[in-house]
Amino acid sequence: MIQIFGTNKSFDTKGAQRFFKERRIAFQFVDLKEKEMSEGEFDSVVTALSRTEGGRAAAIEAMIDQKSKDYASIAYLDDSEKEEKLFENQAKLLKQPICRNGKTDATVGMSEKVWESWKKENLKILIFLIFICNYFF
C-alpha cells in the first residue's frame, strides 16, 4: 500500500495525490498536521531513502525542507541531532510529499518516474496473485 505523507496546503502533496488517482492506484493520505509519522514509519522512510541517497545522514538532509521558515532551527545542528529534531517537527520541517511503498521504497518530493516504476511492480504482483488464485481455485 502506498502512503503519502504531507499537508493539505502543499501543492506537491496535492500533485502526488492527483498522480495516483489518475492512474487508479490505491493510496493512503496521512495529513502531518493531524497525525505525524510514528517512529517506525519515520525510521522505515529514512532507511529506504538511505539506500538511494548514500547513507542515513544524506537521507535526513534530503528530507529537510530548506525553504521552510523553520529551516534555521535545524540548519546548523550536528547530524546526530538533525534526525531527532526532524522527527519532532515533521509538519514544519519535512519536504513534502513523502511517499512510501511498503517498507522498502520511499521518495521525497515529486518523483513521478519512481512512482511509475511502483505502478509496474504492483501490476506484476497483482498478475502473480491472480495466477496463483486461478491455479489453486
WOFEN-V576732 format. One record per pair of residues at least 24 apart in sequence whose ideal C-beta (glycine too) atoms are under 10 Angstrom apart, sorted by the first residue. I is the first residue (numbers start at 0). J is the second residue. D is the distance in whole Angstrom. If there is no record, write none. Layout:
I,J,D + I,J,D
This chain:
0,24,10 + 0,25,7 + 0,26,7 + 0,27,6 + 0,99,9 + 0,100,8 + 0,101,7 + 0,121,10 + 1,25,7 + 1,26,4 + 1,27,7 + 1,28,10 + 1,98,6 + 1,99,7 + 1,100,5 + 1,101,8 + 1,104,9 + 1,114,8 + 1,117,7 + 1,118,9 + 1,121,8 + 2,26,7 + 2,27,5 + 2,28,8 + 2,29,6 + 2,36,9 + 2,40,8 + 2,44,9 + 2,96,10 + 2,97,8 + 2,98,7 + 2,99,5 + 2,100,8 + 2,101,9 + 2,105,9 + 3,27,7 + 3,28,5 + 3,29,7 + 3,30,10 + 3,95,9 + 3,96,5 + 3,97,8 + 3,98,5 + 3,99,8 + 4,28,8 + 4,29,5 + 4,30,8 + 4,31,6 + 4,34,9 + 4,35,8 + 4,36,6 + 4,40,8 + 4,41,9 + 4,44,8 + 4,89,8 + 4,90,10 + 4,93,7 + 4,95,7 + 4,96,6 + 4,97,4 + 4,98,8 + 4,99,7 + 4,105,9 + 4,107,10 + 5,29,8 + 5,30,7 + 5,31,6 + 5,32,9 + 5,90,9 + 5,93,8 + 5,94,9 + 5,95,4 + 5,96,4 + 5,97,7 + 5,98,9 + 6,30,6 + 6,31,5 + 6,32,5 + 6,33,9 + 6,89,10 + 6,90,6 + 6,91,10 + 6,93,9 + 6,95,7 + 6,96,9 + 7,31,10 + 7,32,8 + 7,33,9 + 8,32,8 + 8,95,9 + 9,64,10 + 9,93,10 + 9,94,9 + 9,95,4 + 9,96,7 + 10,95,9 + 10,109,10 + 11,94,8 + 11,95,6 + 11,96,6 + 11,107,10 + 11,108,6 + 11,109,5 + 12,95,5 + 12,96,4 + 12,97,9 + 12,98,9 + 12,109,10 + 13,95,10 + 13,96,9 + 14,96,8 + 14,109,6 + 14,111,9 + 15,95,8 + 15,96,4 + 15,97,9 + 15,98,6 + 15,106,9 + 15,108,9 + 15,109,7 + 15,110,9 + 15,111,9 + 15,114,8 + 16,96,8 + 16,98,10 + 18,96,10 + 18,98,9 + 18,109,8 + 18,110,10 + 18,111,6 + 18,114,6 + 18,115,9 + 18,118,10 + 19,98,9 + 19,114,7 + 19,117,9 + 19,118,9 + 22,114,8 + 22,115,8 + 22,118,6 + 23,118,10 + 24,100,10 + 24,114,8 + 24,117,8 + 24,118,6 + 24,121,7 + 24,122,10 + 25,121,9 + 26,98,8 + 26,99,10 + 26,100,10 + 26,114,10 + 27,99,9 + 28,96,9 + 29,96,10 + 29,97,9 + 29,99,9 + 30,90,9 + 31,89,5 + 31,90,4 + 31,91,9 + 31,93,7 + 31,95,8 + 31,96,10 + 31,97,9 + 32,89,9 + 32,90,5 + 32,91,10 + 33,90,9 + 34,89,10 + 34,90,10 + 35,86,8 + 35,87,9 + 35,88,9 + 35,89,4 + 35,90,7 + 35,93,9 + 36,86,8 + 36,89,6 + 36,93,9 + 36,97,8 + 36,99,9 + 37,86,10 + 38,86,7 + 39,102,9 + 40,97,9 + 40,99,7 + 40,102,9 + 40,105,10 + 41,82,9 + 41,85,8 + 41,86,5 + 41,89,8 + 41,93,10 + 41,97,9 + 42,82,9 + 42,86,9 + 42,102,10 + 43,99,7 + 43,101,9 + 43,102,5 + 43,103,8 + 43,104,10 + 43,105,7 + 44,93,9 + 44,97,6 + 44,98,9 + 44,99,6 + 44,102,9 + 44,104,10 + 44,105,5 + 44,106,9 + 44,107,8 + 45,82,7 + 45,85,9 + 45,86,9 + 45,105,8 + 46,102,8 + 46,103,9 + 46,105,8 + 47,99,7 + 47,100,9 + 47,101,9 + 47,102,7 + 47,103,6 + 47,104,6 + 47,105,4 + 47,106,9 + 48,97,9 + 48,99,10 + 48,104,9 + 48,105,5 + 48,106,8 + 48,107,7 + 49,105,10 + 50,103,8 + 50,104,9 + 50,105,9 + 51,104,9 + 51,105,9 + 51,106,8 + 51,107,10 + 51,110,10 + 51,113,9 + 52,107,9 + 54,78,10 + 55,82,8 + 56,81,8 + 56,82,8 + 58,82,9 + 58,105,9 + 58,107,9 + 59,83,10 + 59,84,10 + 59,85,6 + 59,86,10 + 60,85,10 + 61,94,7 + 61,106,10 + 61,107,5 + 61,108,8 + 62,86,10 + 62,89,9 + 62,92,8 + 62,93,6 + 62,94,6 + 62,95,10 + 62,97,7 + 62,105,9 + 62,107,5 + 62,108,10 + 63,92,6 + 63,93,7 + 63,94,7 + 63,107,9 + 64,91,8 + 64,92,6 + 64,93,6 + 64,94,4 + 64,95,7 + 64,107,9 + 64,108,9 + 65,92,10 + 65,94,8 + 66,94,8 + 67,91,6 + 67,92,6 + 67,93,8 + 67,94,8 + 67,95,10
